[in-house]
Amino acid sequence: MDALPQDQRLISLAAGVVQEFPPEDVVVAAAQAGFNAVGIWCDLATWTNERTHNVIKAIAETGITVLDIEVAWLQPCEPADSQDRFIEIAKSINAKNILCVSSEPNISDTKKRFKRLCTLTEGSDIRIVLEFLAITEIDTLDKALEVITDVAHPAGGILIDSLHLQRTGSDVGDVAKLAQQSVASRLRPRARLLPYLQLCDASKTLKEGSTEGILEDALYLRQLPGDGELPLKDTLQAIGPDMPISLEIRSRALNEQFPDLQDRANAVFERTQQFLSTLS
């Protein structure tokens, strides 16, 4: 694979695209495919010190950037420190962002717990990015903005996924308004409100609006850039040429067509390059 030029934005293989494979193998496959960044899937219940070591080794050997680690999912009735270990792991592997979602029914609890995670990043450059999606309590961009605004911590940010943007009633105009905004802080004067963007294509409308239908849409029906009906060219124009993007192509069809890790990473990278070449 031909790697992307070093002066271009970070383009990452999202962890969910290859979730069934060991993270250290994903790092190698992403780099060999040509990505200059990668996402790491972290299940705290099974993540070990050996895994941390293996991932660090793979990163050192490939020189790839870890754009994010996911997913710190805030659940009701769990101890407040349940997701704290994400900070330690993210620091160890030099991840730029920790992806966070919340199922806390009370938004005030989300704010408290989100602030806790942000505070734990102090002394590092790690960002905690809050993603909004229809199956969680933070199910709109406005709610995510409320959390970030009220917490008012420079480590906080919002993650926009092109699919969830479409499915939750927001649009490219909202992206354009937020893309150049910074988190006001003397500690991180250039910290973007949107540190990066998750990108995929999809049908313009949701086929079935039940919880099961929403999950099916998000986990199995995403499409490669250019194969669907989302306004991806407008979205990329809105964020500008230097904002990192993460290719979040969770797709049953892709998985079945490319069961091999390297083949799947190659396919996503090649199609991404083809799509980006049409933007000029």
Legacy VTK file of the C-alpha trace (Angstrom):
# vtk DataFile Version 3.0
C-alpha trace
ASCII
DATASET POLYDATA
POINTS 280 float
0.000 0.000 0.000
1.123 3.563 -0.660
1.145 5.557 2.565
-0.526 8.916 2.806
1.807 11.928 2.534
3.098 12.955 5.932
1.801 16.504 5.608
-1.820 15.361 5.287
-4.325 14.912 8.084
-4.277 11.854 10.299
-6.472 9.165 8.751
-7.253 6.353 11.131
-8.651 2.840 10.914
-11.352 2.882 13.593
-11.251 0.112 16.175
-14.820 -1.003 15.529
-14.029 -1.947 11.929
-11.744 -4.738 13.129
-13.000 -5.230 16.665
-12.641 -9.026 16.654
-8.861 -8.899 16.199
-6.155 -8.297 18.856
-5.292 -4.575 19.085
-1.581 -5.176 18.535
-2.385 -6.958 15.262
-4.711 -4.119 14.261
-1.867 -1.631 14.752
0.360 -3.569 12.362
-2.394 -4.116 9.785
-3.378 -0.447 9.775
0.213 0.653 9.251
0.821 -1.896 6.495
-2.372 -0.795 4.744
-1.087 2.783 4.679
-2.996 4.447 7.508
-0.980 6.940 9.544
-3.241 6.494 12.590
-5.260 3.769 14.270
-7.975 3.283 16.855
-7.673 0.814 19.729
-10.581 -1.222 21.111
-10.184 -1.666 24.860
-12.307 -4.039 26.919
-11.279 -3.296 30.482
-12.465 -6.740 31.612
-9.919 -8.523 29.425
-7.173 -5.922 28.933
-3.921 -7.008 30.592
-0.488 -5.540 31.198
0.799 -7.951 28.551
-1.628 -6.448 26.051
-0.398 -2.959 26.887
3.168 -4.137 26.300
2.254 -5.757 22.980
0.435 -2.665 21.737
3.310 -0.379 22.755
5.733 -2.678 20.902
3.587 -2.653 17.748
3.301 1.139 17.853
7.063 1.515 18.246
7.746 -0.835 15.338
5.281 0.836 12.962
5.521 4.486 14.021
1.749 4.830 13.722
-0.257 7.336 15.801
-3.006 6.138 18.140
-5.830 8.540 17.368
-8.216 7.123 19.947
-9.025 4.340 22.358
-12.598 3.214 22.977
-15.005 2.964 24.528
-15.388 4.458 28.018
-19.107 3.765 28.391
-20.604 5.426 31.462
-23.236 3.066 32.878
-25.756 3.783 35.655
-25.175 2.282 39.098
-21.507 1.497 38.489
-18.760 2.885 40.747
-17.648 6.384 39.784
-14.119 5.160 39.069
-15.172 2.282 36.782
-13.699 3.878 33.662
-10.629 5.464 35.265
-8.287 2.766 33.962
-8.816 4.098 30.451
-6.672 7.078 31.420
-3.775 4.881 32.515
-3.937 2.756 29.366
-4.291 5.779 27.087
-1.220 7.365 28.642
0.755 4.128 28.245
0.028 3.800 24.530
0.157 7.554 23.882
-3.432 7.761 22.631
-4.600 11.218 21.637
-8.268 10.740 22.557
-10.503 8.572 24.722
-13.936 8.004 23.207
-16.699 8.274 25.808
-20.455 7.637 25.651
-22.992 7.778 28.451
-26.013 5.743 29.461
-26.410 7.662 32.719
-30.133 8.582 32.811
-29.455 11.855 34.626
-27.384 14.286 32.600
-25.975 15.786 35.797
-24.357 12.410 36.551
-22.878 12.345 33.062
-21.401 15.785 33.684
-19.872 14.732 37.011
-18.337 11.583 35.604
-17.159 13.250 32.412
-15.472 15.949 34.471
-13.771 13.267 36.567
-12.259 11.680 33.461
-11.160 15.057 32.118
-9.499 15.919 35.421
-7.590 12.631 35.404
-5.989 13.572 32.073
-4.309 16.632 33.559
-0.587 16.580 32.942
-1.108 14.927 29.554
-2.447 15.969 26.150
-5.220 13.363 26.146
-8.710 14.525 25.222
-11.949 12.945 26.428
-14.388 13.104 23.517
-18.099 12.653 24.145
-19.974 10.940 21.332
-23.714 11.372 20.876
-25.816 8.584 19.401
-29.474 7.641 19.455
-29.137 4.573 21.699
-27.506 6.456 24.588
-28.729 9.128 26.982
-26.562 11.713 25.227
-28.509 11.255 22.029
-28.182 14.651 20.346
-25.475 17.145 19.537
-27.210 19.703 21.761
-26.952 17.415 24.796
-23.290 16.748 24.105
-22.700 20.490 23.839
-24.477 21.018 27.158
-22.167 18.533 28.872
-19.004 20.004 27.371
-20.091 23.580 28.075
-21.078 22.939 31.681
-18.038 20.803 32.496
-15.826 23.468 30.906
-12.622 21.438 31.080
-9.971 21.888 28.374
-9.605 18.127 27.971
-13.259 17.795 26.978
-14.399 17.611 23.385
-17.172 16.307 21.157
-16.932 13.473 18.668
-19.157 13.696 15.613
-19.868 10.516 13.665
-21.233 11.178 10.172
-23.875 8.459 10.616
-25.076 9.603 14.038
-25.077 13.202 12.827
-27.581 12.229 10.139
-29.656 9.938 12.356
-30.075 12.358 15.269
-31.362 15.370 13.370
-28.219 17.473 13.001
-26.509 18.328 9.740
-23.364 19.557 8.047
-24.219 23.142 8.971
-23.799 22.210 12.635
-20.410 20.697 11.878
-19.293 23.860 10.095
-20.312 26.012 13.073
-18.340 23.900 15.534
-15.317 22.837 13.504
-13.279 25.975 14.136
-14.282 26.446 17.764
-11.737 25.911 20.505
-12.056 24.977 24.130
-11.191 28.273 25.806
-8.285 27.620 28.140
-4.857 29.044 28.740
-3.674 25.448 29.330
-4.752 24.284 25.875
-5.252 27.451 23.836
-5.615 25.596 20.536
-7.672 22.620 21.739
-10.464 22.075 19.248
-14.004 21.465 20.385
-14.042 18.743 17.693
-10.639 17.006 17.898
-11.478 14.604 15.066
-14.386 13.156 13.073
-15.653 9.626 12.502
-16.501 9.060 8.850
-18.622 6.491 7.045
-21.271 6.424 4.367
-24.803 5.051 4.697
-28.325 5.261 3.365
-29.861 8.696 3.777
-32.667 7.442 6.012
-32.892 4.847 8.756
-34.612 1.721 7.476
-36.218 0.732 10.777
-36.558 3.043 13.777
-36.731 0.555 16.652
-33.808 0.144 19.048
-32.886 -3.030 17.192
-33.061 -1.188 13.869
-30.854 1.631 15.132
-28.274 -0.877 16.386
-28.370 -2.809 13.109
-27.818 0.433 11.216
-24.872 1.536 13.357
-23.123 -1.807 13.812
-23.694 -3.616 10.523
-25.026 -1.408 7.716
-22.413 1.322 7.349
-20.839 1.756 3.939
-17.479 2.772 2.538
-17.088 6.439 1.552
-18.846 7.113 -1.723
-21.045 4.012 -1.601
-23.963 5.637 0.220
-26.022 8.810 0.342
-24.545 10.863 3.179
-23.130 14.331 2.337
-19.557 13.317 3.079
-17.923 15.779 0.694
-19.756 18.653 2.364
-18.820 17.273 5.781
-15.130 17.130 4.927
-15.270 20.615 3.470
-16.843 21.801 6.726
-14.074 20.420 8.946
-11.209 21.633 6.783
-8.142 19.846 5.419
-6.267 19.198 8.643
-8.820 17.707 11.061
-8.117 13.993 11.647
-10.710 11.501 10.450
-11.418 7.986 11.670
-12.950 5.532 9.209
-15.771 3.935 11.200
-17.002 1.374 8.656
-18.844 -1.155 10.803
-20.283 -3.356 8.106
-21.488 -6.939 7.972
-20.948 -6.945 4.208
-17.367 -5.693 4.589
-16.617 -8.275 7.278
-17.984 -11.098 5.131
-16.158 -9.947 2.020
-12.874 -9.432 3.896
-12.652 -11.845 6.860
-8.871 -11.396 6.914
-7.647 -8.471 9.021
-5.084 -7.185 6.530
-7.425 -7.516 3.575
-10.111 -5.540 5.397
-7.702 -2.790 6.437
-6.414 -2.606 2.853
-9.935 -2.334 1.445
-10.912 0.515 3.760
-7.697 2.401 3.065
-7.897 1.991 -0.701
-11.513 3.136 -0.880
-10.756 6.081 1.387
-7.930 7.193 -0.888
-10.193 6.866 -3.920
-12.882 8.949 -2.253
-10.501 11.650 -1.039
-9.034 11.933 -4.528
-12.447 13.095 -5.784
-12.514 16.083 -3.426
-9.991 18.248 -5.270
LINES 1 281
280 0 1 2 3 4 5 6 7 8 9 10 11 12 13 14 15 16 17 18 19 20 21 22 23 24 25 26 27 28 29 30 31 32 33 34 35 36 37 38 39 40 41 42 43 44 45 46 47 48 49 50 51 52 53 54 55 56 57 58 59 60 61 62 63 64 65 66 67 68 69 70 71 72 73 74 75 76 77 78 79 80 81 82 83 84 85 86 87 88 89 90 91 92 93 94 95 96 97 98 99 100 101 102 103 104 105 106 107 108 109 110 111 112 113 114 115 116 117 118 119 120 121 122 123 124 125 126 127 128 129 130 131 132 133 134 135 136 137 138 139 140 141 142 143 144 145 146 147 148 149 150 151 152 153 154 155 156 157 158 159 160 161 162 163 164 165 166 167 168 169 170 171 172 173 174 175 176 177 178 179 180 181 182 183 184 185 186 187 188 189 190 191 192 193 194 195 196 197 198 199 200 201 202 203 204 205 206 207 208 209 210 211 212 213 214 215 216 217 218 219 220 221 222 223 224 225 226 227 228 229 230 231 232 233 234 235 236 237 238 239 240 241 242 243 244 245 246 247 248 249 250 251 252 253 254 255 256 257 258 259 260 261 262 263 264 265 266 267 268 269 270 271 272 273 274 275 276 277 278 279
